[in-house]
Amino acid sequence: MNSAKMIFLPVALLMSALLHANAQAVPKKSLTMIERGQEKAEVNPIKLYPNPASTSVKITFSRPLKGFSLQVFNQAGETVLERNNWKREALDVSQLQPGMYIVRFTKGKESYAQKFVVEK
């Protein structure tokens, strides 16, 4: 697969789809890439647990993500948490209001996102 011909859907589009979809209907393969007009699913390398969470969320990856920045968005699209050069620590979500959130990891043009839920 030629990476120069691969285009990832914008994270804003992904966020919109995740935020407006029923939580049960969100597919496990939430990142999509398009190559030459054909849609192919790529397994998201991010795993969040526990999900739903009340105090903290642990994050694992299927591949190394070194030097990435982390942002957490609420349902209104507002940034509620941000970490530059994230060091793979767990996220403290104890101060977040109950609801659905999107965590996004970004490094240059590379970006990954995943939803999680906070319950109290």
N, CA, C and O atoms as a printed pandas DataFrame, in Angstrom:
     atom_number atom_name residue_name chain_id  residue_number  x_coord  y_coord  z_coord
0              1         N          MET        A               1    0.846   -1.170    0.000
1              2        CA          MET        A               1    0.000    0.000    0.000
2              3         C          MET        A               1    0.892    1.233    0.000
3              4         O          MET        A               1    1.749    1.374    0.872
4              5         N          ASN        A               2    0.709    2.097   -0.934
5              6        CA          ASN        A               2    1.513    3.303   -1.055
6              7         C          ASN        A               2    0.966    4.374   -0.126
7              8         O          ASN        A               2   -0.145    4.867   -0.324
8              9         N          SER        A               3    1.765    4.743    0.913
9             10        CA          SER        A               3    1.268    5.698    1.911
10            11         C          SER        A               3    1.084    7.088    1.326
11            12         O          SER        A               3    0.331    7.885    1.886
12            13         N          ALA        A               4    1.745    7.407    0.220
13            14        CA          ALA        A               4    1.579    8.721   -0.397
14            15         C          ALA        A               4    0.181    8.876   -0.995
15            16         O          ALA        A               4   -0.292    9.997   -1.182
16            17         N          LYS        A               5   -0.479    7.765   -1.292
17            18        CA          LYS        A               5   -1.803    7.813   -1.911
18            19         C          LYS        A               5   -2.917    7.581   -0.888
19            20         O          LYS        A               5   -4.083    7.468   -1.267
20            21         N          MET        A               6   -2.577    7.509    0.401
21            22        CA          MET        A               6   -3.541    7.255    1.448
22            23         C          MET        A               6   -3.979    8.572    2.084
23            24         O          MET        A               6   -3.148    9.437    2.358
24            25         N          ILE        A               7   -5.257    8.722    2.316
25            26        CA          ILE        A               7   -5.784    9.927    2.943
26            27         C          ILE        A               7   -6.641    9.496    4.117
27            28         O          ILE        A               7   -7.569    8.707    3.941
28            29         N          PHE        A               8   -6.349   10.001    5.325
29            30        CA          PHE        A               8   -7.171    9.707    6.487
30            31         C          PHE        A               8   -8.295   10.715    6.564
31            32         O          PHE        A               8   -8.084   11.901    6.312
32            33         N          LEU        A               9   -9.487   10.260    6.907
33            34        CA          LEU        A               9  -10.610   11.162    7.077
34            35         C          LEU        A               9  -10.300   12.135    8.209
35            36         O          LEU        A               9   -9.683   11.734    9.196
36            37         N          PRO        A              10  -10.697   13.377    8.103
37            38        CA          PRO        A              10  -10.406   14.359    9.149
38            39         C          PRO        A              10  -10.969   13.938   10.497
39            40         O          PRO        A              10  -12.056   13.367   10.580
40            41         N          VAL        A              11  -10.222   14.225   11.542
41            42        CA          VAL        A              11  -10.641   13.866   12.885
42            43         C          VAL        A              11  -11.973   14.522   13.230
43            44         O          VAL        A              11  -12.784   13.923   13.937
44            45         N          ALA        A              12  -12.217   15.743   12.745
45            46        CA          ALA        A              12  -13.487   16.417   13.015
46            47         C          ALA        A              12  -14.659   15.591   12.486
47            48         O          ALA        A              12  -15.700   15.505   13.137
48            49         N          LEU        A              13  -14.495   14.984   11.311
49            50        CA          LEU        A              13  -15.540   14.138   10.746
50            51         C          LEU        A              13  -15.733   12.897   11.609
51            52         O          LEU        A              13  -16.862   12.482   11.870
52            53         N          LEU        A              14  -14.621   12.308   12.051
53            54        CA          LEU        A              14  -14.677   11.143   12.921
54            55         C          LEU        A              14  -15.376   11.505   14.224
55            56         O          LEU        A              14  -16.235   10.759   14.694
56            57         N          MET        A              15  -15.013   12.653   14.816
57            58        CA          MET        A              15  -15.628   13.091   16.063
58            59         C          MET        A              15  -17.126   13.277   15.891
59            60         O          MET        A              15  -17.915   12.846   16.731
60            61         N          SER        A              16  -17.505   13.913   14.813
61            62        CA          SER        A              16  -18.918   14.152   14.555
62            63         C          SER        A              16  -19.669   12.838   14.468
63            64         O          SER        A              16  -20.747   12.695   15.047
64            65         N          ALA        A              17  -19.108   11.879   13.750
65            66        CA          ALA        A              17  -19.762   10.584   13.599
66            67         C          ALA        A              17  -19.862    9.868   14.936
67            68         O          ALA        A              17  -20.897    9.281   15.253
68            69         N          LEU        A              18  -18.791    9.916   15.722
69            70        CA          LEU        A              18  -18.805    9.242   17.010
70            71         C          LEU        A              18  -19.754    9.917   17.988
71            72         O          LEU        A              18  -20.456    9.236   18.736
72            73         N          LEU        A              19  -19.784   11.233   17.994
73            74        CA          LEU        A              19  -20.609   11.952   18.948
74            75         C          LEU        A              19  -22.098   11.844   18.650
75            76         O          LEU        A              19  -22.921   11.903   19.564
76            77         N          HIS        A              20  -22.448   11.686   17.380
77            78        CA          HIS        A              20  -23.851   11.643   17.013
78            79         C          HIS        A              20  -24.376   10.231   16.840
79            80         O          HIS        A              20  -25.576   10.030   16.654
80            81         N          ALA        A              21  -23.490    9.258   16.901
81            82        CA          ALA        A              21  -23.921    7.867   16.735
82            83         C          ALA        A              21  -24.309    7.285   18.088
83            84         O          ALA        A              21  -23.817    7.714   19.132
84            85         N          ASN        A              22  -25.173    6.332   18.047
85            86        CA          ASN        A              22  -25.499    5.593   19.261
86            87         C          ASN        A              22  -24.226    4.892   19.714
87            88         O          ASN        A              22  -23.526    4.307   18.887
88            89         N          ALA        A              23  -23.913    4.934   20.983
89            90        CA          ALA        A              23  -22.665    4.359   21.496
90            91         C          ALA        A              23  -22.535    2.889   21.138
91            92         O          ALA        A              23  -21.418    2.408   20.946
92            93         N          GLN        A              24  -23.651    2.152   21.041
93            94        CA          GLN        A              24  -23.604    0.737   20.696
94            95         C          GLN        A              24  -23.317    0.535   19.209
95            96         O          GLN        A              24  -22.850   -0.530   18.808
96            97         N          ALA        A              25  -23.593    1.553   18.392
97            98        CA          ALA        A              25  -23.469    1.400   16.943
98            99         C          ALA        A              25  -22.099    1.807   16.415
99           100         O          ALA        A              25  -21.830    1.634   15.226
100          101         N          VAL        A              26  -21.216    2.350   17.277
101          102        CA          VAL        A              26  -19.903    2.781   16.810
102          103         C          VAL        A              26  -19.056    1.547   16.530
103          104         O          VAL        A              26  -18.866    0.716   17.418
104          105         N          PRO        A              27  -18.545    1.416   15.309
105          106        CA          PRO        A              27  -17.785    0.226   14.963
106          107         C          PRO        A              27  -16.436    0.186   15.667
107          108         O          PRO        A              27  -15.879    1.230   16.007
108          109         N          LYS        A              28  -15.906   -1.028   15.888
109          110        CA          LYS        A              28  -14.583   -1.199   16.489
110          111         C          LYS        A              28  -13.511   -0.595   15.581
111          112         O          LYS        A              28  -12.523   -0.047   16.070
112          113         N          LYS        A              29  -13.699   -0.689   14.274
113          114        CA          LYS        A              29  -12.742   -0.127   13.327
114          115         C          LYS        A              29  -13.165    1.299   13.030
115          116         O          LYS        A              29  -13.853    1.562   12.044
116          117         N          SER        A              30  -12.739    2.236   13.907
117          118        CA          SER        A              30  -13.269    3.589   13.820
118          119         C          SER        A              30  -12.435    4.529   12.959
119          120         O          SER        A              30  -12.878    5.642   12.672
120          121         N          LEU        A              31  -11.263    4.126   12.548
121          122        CA          LEU        A              31  -10.494    4.946   11.614
122          123         C          LEU        A              31  -10.670    4.367   10.227
123          124         O          LEU        A              31  -10.654    3.149   10.054
124          125         N          THR        A              32  -10.833    5.206    9.261
125          126        CA          THR        A              32  -11.029    4.746    7.893
126          127         C          THR        A              32  -10.021    5.433    6.992
127          128         O          THR        A              32   -9.776    6.632    7.130
128          129         N          MET        A              33   -9.444    4.694    6.082
129          130        CA          MET        A              33   -8.578    5.316    5.101
130          131         C          MET        A              33   -9.145    5.052    3.717
131          132         O          MET        A              33   -9.818    4.048    3.483
132          133         N          ILE        A              34   -8.863    5.960    2.819
133          134        CA          ILE        A              34   -9.364    5.844    1.459
134          135         C          ILE        A              34   -8.165    5.792    0.523
135          136         O          ILE        A              34   -7.264    6.626    0.610
136          137         N          GLU        A              35   -8.158    4.818   -0.364
137          138        CA          GLU        A              35   -7.088    4.692   -1.338
138          139         C          GLU        A              35   -7.715    4.489   -2.706
139          140         O          GLU        A              35   -8.427    3.511   -2.936
140          141         N          ARG        A              36   -7.446    5.418   -3.609
141          142        CA          ARG        A              36   -7.963    5.335   -4.971
142          143         C          ARG        A              36   -9.480    5.129   -5.007
143          144         O          ARG        A              36   -9.991    4.361   -5.822
144          145         N          GLY        A              37  -10.192    5.824   -4.115
145          146        CA          GLY        A              37  -11.640    5.780   -4.124
146          147         C          GLY        A              37  -12.254    4.558   -3.478
147          148         O          GLY        A              37  -13.479    4.462   -3.393
148          149         N          GLN        A              38  -11.437    3.618   -3.017
149          150        CA          GLN        A              38  -11.981    2.438   -2.365
150          151         C          GLN        A              38  -11.784    2.588   -0.866
151          152         O          GLN        A              38  -10.694    2.940   -0.416
152          153         N          GLU        A              39  -12.816    2.329   -0.098
153          154        CA          GLU        A              39  -12.741    2.460    1.348
154          155         C          GLU        A              39  -12.203    1.172    1.955
155          156         O          GLU        A              39  -12.663    0.076    1.635
156          157         N          LYS        A              40  -11.217    1.326    2.839
157          158        CA          LYS        A              40  -10.664    0.191    3.555
158          159         C          LYS        A              40  -10.605    0.560    5.024
159          160         O          LYS        A              40  -10.240    1.683    5.373
160          161         N          ALA        A              41  -10.963   -0.381    5.888
161          162        CA          ALA        A              41  -10.932   -0.111    7.324
162          163         C          ALA        A              41   -9.567   -0.460    7.888
163          164         O          ALA        A              41   -8.970   -1.474    7.527
164          165         N          GLU        A              42   -9.080    0.399    8.782
165          166        CA          GLU        A              42   -7.836    0.137    9.490
166          167         C          GLU        A              42   -8.183    0.022   10.964
167          168         O          GLU        A              42   -8.899    0.866   11.501
168          169         N          VAL        A              43   -7.690   -1.002   11.612
169          170        CA          VAL        A              43   -7.958   -1.179   13.031
170          171         C          VAL        A              43   -7.294   -0.033   13.781
171          172         O          VAL        A              43   -6.116    0.256   13.567
172          173         N          ASN        A              44   -8.040    0.610   14.649
173          174        CA          ASN        A              44   -7.526    1.713   15.440
174          175         C          ASN        A              44   -6.479    1.176   16.413
175          176         O          ASN        A              44   -6.761    0.226   17.143
176          177         N          PRO        A              45   -5.265    1.765   16.443
177          178        CA          PRO        A              45   -4.210    1.255   17.329
178          179         C          PRO        A              45   -4.419    1.622   18.797
179          180         O          PRO        A              45   -3.651    1.175   19.648
180          181         N          ILE        A              46   -5.439    2.424   19.116
181          182        CA          ILE        A              46   -5.670    2.896   20.474
182          183         C          ILE        A              46   -6.707    2.020   21.178
183          184         O          ILE        A              46   -7.769    1.732   20.626
184          185         N          LYS        A              47   -6.387    1.605   22.394
185          186        CA          LYS        A              47   -7.344    0.899   23.245
186          187         C          LYS        A              47   -7.406    1.643   24.571
187          188         O          LYS        A              47   -6.373    1.918   25.181
188          189         N          LEU        A              48   -8.622    1.971   25.019
189          190        CA          LEU        A              48   -8.849    2.684   26.272
190          191         C          LEU        A              48   -9.582    1.767   27.237
191          192         O          LEU        A              48  -10.538    1.096   26.849
192          193         N          TYR        A              49   -9.145    1.730   28.487
193          194        CA          TYR        A              49   -9.841    0.926   29.488
194          195         C          TYR        A              49   -9.598    1.493   30.873
195          196         O          TYR        A              49   -8.537    2.076   31.092
196          197         N          PRO        A              50  -10.500    1.361   31.806
197          198        CA          PRO        A              50  -11.852    0.860   31.568
198          199         C          PRO        A              50  -12.663    1.879   30.783
199          200         O          PRO        A              50  -12.384    3.076   30.841
200          201         N          ASN        A              51  -13.625    1.427   30.077
201          202        CA          ASN        A              51  -14.493    2.307   29.301
202          203         C          ASN        A              51  -15.906    1.748   29.367
203          204         O          ASN        A              51  -16.200    0.748   28.712
204          205         N          PRO        A              52  -16.774    2.360   30.130
205          206        CA          PRO        A              52  -16.728    3.673   30.764
206          207         C          PRO        A              52  -15.780    3.705   31.971
207          208         O          PRO        A              52  -15.454    2.672   32.557
208          209         N          ALA        A              53  -15.349    4.924   32.320
209          210        CA          ALA        A              53  -14.416    5.150   33.421
210          211         C          ALA        A              53  -14.994    6.200   34.366
211          212         O          ALA        A              53  -15.891    6.959   34.001
212          213         N          SER        A              54  -14.462    6.226   35.585
213          214        CA          SER        A              54  -14.900    7.253   36.532
214          215         C          SER        A              54  -13.732    8.046   37.106
215          216         O          SER        A              54  -13.891    9.219   37.444
216          217         N          THR        A              55  -12.553    7.418   37.221
217          218        CA          THR        A              55  -11.412    8.131   37.808
218          219         C          THR        A              55  -10.238    8.278   36.850
219          220         O          THR        A              55   -9.656    9.357   36.739
220          221         N          SER        A              56   -9.887    7.195   36.157
221          222        CA          SER        A              56   -8.765    7.282   35.212
222          223         C          SER        A              56   -8.975    6.315   34.053
223          224         O          SER        A              56   -9.710    5.333   34.159
224          225         N          VAL        A              57   -8.307    6.623   32.944
225          226        CA          VAL        A              57   -8.367    5.793   31.735
226          227         C          VAL        A              57   -6.937    5.412   31.373
227          228         O          VAL        A              57   -6.069    6.273   31.226
228          229         N          LYS        A              58   -6.705    4.116   31.232
229          230        CA          LYS        A              58   -5.401    3.635   30.779
230          231         C          LYS        A              58   -5.460    3.504   29.265
231          232         O          LYS        A              58   -6.497    3.153   28.701
232          233         N          ILE        A              59   -4.345    3.789   28.618
233          234        CA          ILE        A              59   -4.297    3.806   27.159
234          235         C          ILE        A              59   -3.186    2.880   26.690
235          236         O          ILE        A              59   -2.046    2.978   27.146
236          237         N          THR        A              60   -3.527    1.987   25.781
237          238        CA          THR        A              60   -2.516    1.119   25.172
238          239         C          THR        A              60   -2.599    1.264   23.658
239          240         O          THR        A              60   -3.608    1.715   23.116
240          241         N          PHE        A              61   -1.524    0.876   22.991
241          242        CA          PHE        A              61   -1.425    0.997   21.538
242          243         C          PHE        A              61   -0.951   -0.308   20.947
243          244         O          PHE        A              61   -0.213   -1.057   21.588
244          245         N          SER        A              62   -1.369   -0.583   19.735
245          246        CA          SER        A              62   -0.896   -1.768   19.038
246          247         C          SER        A              62    0.447   -1.499   18.359
247          248         O          SER        A              62    1.081   -2.417   17.838
248          249         N          ARG        A              63    0.872   -0.240   18.368
249          250        CA          ARG        A              63    2.181    0.135   17.819
250          251         C          ARG        A              63    2.689    1.343   18.605
251          252         O          ARG        A              63    1.896    2.033   19.245
252          253         N          PRO        A              64    3.998    1.611   18.568
253          254        CA          PRO        A              64    4.528    2.753   19.340
254          255         C          PRO        A              64    3.993    4.098   18.827
255          256         O          PRO        A              64    3.918    4.324   17.619
256          257         N          LEU        A              65    3.629    4.967   19.742
257          258        CA          LEU        A              65    3.197    6.330   19.413
258          259         C          LEU        A              65    4.041    7.303   20.238
259          260         O          LEU        A              65    3.539    7.906   21.187
260          261         N          LYS        A              66    5.285    7.454   19.894
261          262        CA          LYS        A              66    6.189    8.340   20.627
262          263         C          LYS        A              66    6.106    9.760   20.089
263          264         O          LYS        A              66    6.006    9.978   18.882
264          265         N          GLY        A              67    6.149   10.727   21.010
265          266        CA          GLY        A              67    6.163   12.129   20.612
266          267         C          GLY        A              67    4.818   12.686   20.193
267          268         O          GLY        A              67    4.766   13.730   19.543
268          269         N          PHE        A              68    3.735   12.025   20.542
269          270        CA          PHE        A              68    2.394   12.480   20.179
270          271         C          PHE        A              68    1.853   13.431   21.238
271          272         O          PHE        A              68    2.159   13.295   22.423
272          273         N          SER        A              69    1.049   14.391   20.804
273          274        CA          SER        A              69    0.307   15.254   21.702
274          275         C          SER        A              69   -1.073   14.647   21.884
275          276         O          SER        A              69   -1.582   13.972   20.990
276          277         N          LEU        A              70   -1.678   14.884   23.038
277          278        CA          LEU        A              70   -2.971   14.323   23.375
278          279         C          LEU        A              70   -3.947   15.453   23.654
279          280         O          LEU        A              70   -3.611   16.420   24.339
280          281         N          GLN        A              71   -5.147   15.330   23.125
281          282        CA          GLN        A              71   -6.237   16.270   23.409
282          283         C          GLN        A              71   -7.492   15.468   23.695
283          284         O          GLN        A              71   -7.745   14.442   23.063
284          285         N          VAL        A              72   -8.280   15.945   24.658
285          286        CA          VAL        A              72   -9.569   15.338   24.968
286          287         C          VAL        A              72  -10.639   16.385   24.694
287          288         O          VAL        A              72  -10.552   17.520   25.163
288          289         N          PHE        A              73  -11.655   15.984   23.925
289          290        CA          PHE        A              73  -12.742   16.883   23.540
290          291         C          PHE        A              73  -14.046   16.401   24.154
291          292         O          PHE        A              73  -14.299   15.198   24.225
292          293         N          ASN        A              74  -14.879   17.347   24.600
293          294        CA          ASN        A              74  -16.211   16.997   25.087
294          295         C          ASN        A              74  -17.173   16.934   23.901
295          296         O          ASN        A              74  -16.752   17.086   22.754
296          297         N          GLN        A              75  -18.453   16.713   24.167
297          298        CA          GLN        A              75  -19.441   16.566   23.096
298          299         C          GLN        A              75  -19.671   17.854   22.325
299          300         O          GLN        A              75  -20.166   17.820   21.199
300          301         N          ALA        A              76  -19.319   18.994   22.916
301          302        CA          ALA        A              76  -19.455   20.279   22.219
302          303         C          ALA        A              76  -18.232   20.579   21.357
303          304         O          ALA        A              76  -18.197   21.603   20.674
304          305         N          GLY        A              77  -17.222   19.692   21.379
305          306        CA          GLY        A              77  -16.015   19.905   20.595
306          307         C          GLY        A              77  -14.974   20.775   21.293
307          308         O          GLY        A              77  -13.975   21.161   20.686
308          309         N          GLU        A              78  -15.210   21.084   22.576
309          310        CA          GLU        A              78  -14.273   21.909   23.335
310          311         C          GLU        A              78  -13.154   21.047   23.908
311          312         O          GLU        A              78  -13.394   19.923   24.349
312          313         N          THR        A              79  -11.926   21.576   23.900
313          314        CA          THR        A              79  -10.801   20.871   24.487
314          315         C          THR        A              79  -10.914   20.952   26.010
315          316         O          THR        A              79  -10.959   22.046   26.573
316          317         N          VAL        A              80  -10.959   19.799   26.677
317          318        CA          VAL        A              80  -11.091   19.777   28.137
318          319         C          VAL        A              80   -9.825   19.267   28.819
319          320         O          VAL        A              80   -9.685   19.385   30.036
320          321         N          LEU        A              81   -8.906   18.703   28.045
321          322        CA          LEU        A              81   -7.650   18.184   28.580
322          323         C          LEU        A              81   -6.642   18.162   27.454
323          324         O          LEU        A              81   -6.974   17.820   26.319
324          325         N          GLU        A              82   -5.398   18.531   27.770
325          326        CA          GLU        A              82   -4.367   18.586   26.727
326          327         C          GLU        A              82   -3.015   18.236   27.332
327          328         O          GLU        A              82   -2.682   18.693   28.426
328          329         N          ARG        A              83   -2.233   17.425   26.619
329          330        CA          ARG        A              83   -0.876   17.069   27.025
330          331         C          ARG        A              83    0.015   17.114   25.791
331          332         O          ARG        A              83   -0.242   16.417   24.810
332          333         N          ASN        A              84    1.059   17.931   25.839
333          334        CA          ASN        A              84    2.046   17.949   24.756
334          335         C          ASN        A              84    3.092   16.878   25.038
335          336         O          ASN        A              84    3.468   16.657   26.189
336          337         N          ASN        A              85    3.558   16.218   23.990
337          338        CA          ASN        A              85    4.561   15.152   24.099
338          339         C          ASN        A              85    4.154   14.156   25.183
339          340         O          ASN        A              85    4.888   13.918   26.143
340          341         N          TRP        A              86    2.986   13.591   25.006
341          342        CA          TRP        A              86    2.391   12.664   25.958
342          343         C          TRP        A              86    3.321   11.491   26.247
343          344         O          TRP        A              86    3.937   10.948   25.330
344          345         N          LYS        A              87    3.423   11.104   27.498
345          346        CA          LYS        A              87    4.374   10.069   27.942
346          347         C          LYS        A              87    3.719    8.748   28.314
347          348         O          LYS        A              87    4.273    7.995   29.115
348          349         N          ARG        A              88    2.567    8.453   27.758
349          350        CA          ARG        A              88    1.884    7.170   27.956
350          351         C          ARG        A              88    1.324    6.985   29.356
351          352         O          ARG        A              88    1.052    5.855   29.762
352          353         N          GLU        A              89    1.146    8.069   30.104
353          354        CA          GLU        A              89    0.550    7.934   31.429
354          355         C          GLU        A              89   -0.967    7.801   31.314
355          356         O          GLU        A              89   -1.561    8.153   30.296
356          357         N          ALA        A              90   -1.576    7.287   32.375
357          358        CA          ALA        A              90   -3.038    7.183   32.407
358          359         C          ALA        A              90   -3.636    8.582   32.479
359          360         O          ALA        A              90   -3.018    9.509   33.002
360          361         N          LEU        A              91   -4.831    8.721   31.954
361          362        CA          LEU        A              91   -5.536   10.005   31.994
362          363         C          LEU        A              91   -6.397   10.085   33.245
363          364         O          LEU        A              91   -7.183    9.180   33.524
364          365         N          ASP        A              92   -6.248   11.165   33.994
365          366        CA          ASP        A              92   -7.105   11.417   35.142
366          367         C          ASP        A              92   -8.388   12.058   34.622
367          368         O          ASP        A              92   -8.374   13.194   34.147
368          369         N          VAL        A              93   -9.490   11.328   34.715
369          370        CA          VAL        A              93  -10.779   11.837   34.221
370          371         C          VAL        A              93  -11.731   12.141   35.374
371          372         O          VAL        A              93  -12.919   12.377   35.153
372          373         N          SER        A              94  -11.217   12.137   36.599
373          374        CA          SER        A              94  -12.065   12.329   37.776
374          375         C          SER        A              94  -12.712   13.709   37.813
375          376         O          SER        A              94  -13.759   13.876   38.438
376          377         N          GLN        A              95  -12.113   14.702   37.158
377          378        CA          GLN        A              95  -12.664   16.057   37.158
378          379         C          GLN        A              95  -13.602   16.319   35.980
379          380         O          GLN        A              95  -14.207   17.388   35.899
380          381         N          LEU        A              96  -13.728   15.353   35.067
381          382        CA          LEU        A              96  -14.609   15.521   33.911
382          383         C          LEU        A              96  -16.049   15.189   34.279
383          384         O          LEU        A              96  -16.304   14.305   35.097
384          385         N          GLN        A              97  -16.978   15.901   33.672
385          386        CA          GLN        A              97  -18.405   15.647   33.870
386          387         C          GLN        A              97  -18.788   14.335   33.168
387          388         O          GLN        A              97  -18.155   13.962   32.180
388          389         N          PRO        A              98  -19.803   13.641   33.659
389          390        CA          PRO        A              98  -20.252   12.428   32.965
390          391         C          PRO        A              98  -20.640   12.741   31.524
391          392         O          PRO        A              98  -21.253   13.772   31.248
392          393         N          GLY        A              99  -20.282   11.850   30.615
393          394        CA          GLY        A              99  -20.612   12.021   29.206
394          395         C          GLY        A              99  -19.614   11.330   28.304
395          396         O          GLY        A              99  -18.719   10.623   28.768
396          397         N          MET        A             100  -19.776   11.544   26.998
397          398        CA          MET        A             100  -18.899   10.954   26.001
398          399         C          MET        A             100  -17.814   11.948   25.629
399          400         O          MET        A             100  -18.070   13.148   25.521
400          401         N          TYR        A             101  -16.589   11.442   25.430
401          402        CA          TYR        A             101  -15.434   12.258   25.078
402          403         C          TYR        A             101  -14.667   11.588   23.950
403          404         O          TYR        A             101  -14.796   10.388   23.708
404          405         N          ILE        A             102  -13.873   12.388   23.272
405          406        CA          ILE        A             102  -12.973   11.887   22.229
406          407         C          ILE        A             102  -11.557   12.225   22.663
407          408         O          ILE        A             102  -11.262   13.371   23.005
408          409         N          VAL        A             103  -10.682   11.229   22.649
409          410        CA          VAL        A             103   -9.267   11.487   22.891
410          411         C          VAL        A             103   -8.576   11.410   21.530
411          412         O          VAL        A             103   -8.805   10.476   20.761
412          413         N          ARG        A             104   -7.725   12.403   21.239
413          414        CA          ARG        A             104   -7.036   12.458   19.947
414          415         C          ARG        A             104   -5.540   12.558   20.200
415          416         O          ARG        A             104   -5.094   13.347   21.033
416          417         N          PHE        A             105   -4.770   11.758   19.477
417          418        CA          PHE        A             105   -3.315   11.791   19.515
418          419         C          PHE        A             105   -2.830   12.328   18.184
419          420         O          PHE        A             105   -3.238   11.839   17.131
420          421         N          THR        A             106   -1.952   13.342   18.220
421          422        CA          THR        A             106   -1.508   13.996   16.998
422          423         C          THR        A             106    0.008   14.171   17.010
423          424         O          THR        A             106    0.607   14.511   18.030
424          425         N          LYS        A             107    0.602   13.932   15.859
425          426        CA          LYS        A             107    2.030   14.194   15.637
426          427         C          LYS        A             107    2.170   14.548   14.170
427          428         O          LYS        A             107    2.058   13.685   13.298
428          429         N          GLY        A             108    2.420   15.842   13.897
429          430        CA          GLY        A             108    2.487   16.289   12.507
430          431         C          GLY        A             108    1.158   16.054   11.818
431          432         O          GLY        A             108    0.121   16.519   12.293
432          433         N          LYS        A             109    1.174   15.330   10.695
433          434        CA          LYS        A             109   -0.059   15.051    9.950
434          435         C          LYS        A             109   -0.721   13.743   10.386
435          436         O          LYS        A             109   -1.805   13.407    9.909
436          437         N          GLU        A             110   -0.083   13.018   11.277
437          438        CA          GLU        A             110   -0.620   11.749   11.756
438          439         C          GLU        A             110   -1.533   12.000   12.951
439          440         O          GLU        A             110   -1.169   12.736   13.867
440          441         N          SER        A             111   -2.724   11.387   12.945
441          442        CA          SER        A             111   -3.696   11.625   14.003
442          443         C          SER        A             111   -4.551   10.380   14.213
443          444         O          SER        A             111   -4.987    9.741   13.256
444          445         N          TYR        A             112   -4.786   10.043   15.490
445          446        CA          TYR        A             112   -5.639    8.917   15.850
446          447         C          TYR        A             112   -6.630    9.386   16.898
447          448         O          TYR        A             112   -6.299   10.231   17.730
448          449         N          ALA        A             113   -7.831    8.854   16.869
449          450        CA          ALA        A             113   -8.854    9.265   17.829
450          451         C          ALA        A             113   -9.651    8.053   18.291
451          452         O          ALA        A             113   -9.785    7.057   17.580
452          453         N          GLN        A             114  -10.178    8.173   19.510
453          454        CA          GLN        A             114  -10.999    7.106   20.078
454          455         C          GLN        A             114  -11.971    7.728   21.071
455          456         O          GLN        A             114  -11.642    8.720   21.721
456          457         N          LYS        A             115  -13.143    7.165   21.190
457          458        CA          LYS        A             115  -14.131    7.689   22.133
458          459         C          LYS        A             115  -14.000    6.966   23.464
459          460         O          LYS        A             115  -13.525    5.833   23.533
460          461         N          PHE        A             116  -14.434    7.649   24.522
461          462        CA          PHE        A             116  -14.581    7.018   25.811
462          463         C          PHE        A             116  -15.692    7.716   26.578
463          464         O          PHE        A             116  -16.085    8.832   26.240
464          465         N          VAL        A             117  -16.194    7.054   27.609
465          466        CA          VAL        A             117  -17.316    7.559   28.382
466          467         C          VAL        A             117  -16.887    7.716   29.824
467          468         O          VAL        A             117  -16.200    6.857   30.377
468          469         N          VAL        A             118  -17.301    8.827   30.434
469          470        CA          VAL        A             118  -17.087    9.056   31.865
470          471         C          VAL        A             118  -18.424    8.876   32.563
471          472         O          VAL        A             118  -19.421    9.491   32.184
472          473         N          GLU        A             119  -18.440    8.032   33.582
473          474        CA          GLU        A             119  -19.619    7.824   34.414
474          475         C          GLU        A             119  -19.229    8.084   35.858
475          476         O          GLU        A             119  -18.099    7.805   36.259
476          477         N          LYS        A             120  -20.140    8.606   36.623
477          478        CA          LYS        A             120  -19.874    8.871   38.060
478          479         C          LYS        A             120  -20.728    7.966   38.899
479          480         O          LYS        A             120  -20.664    8.021   40.127
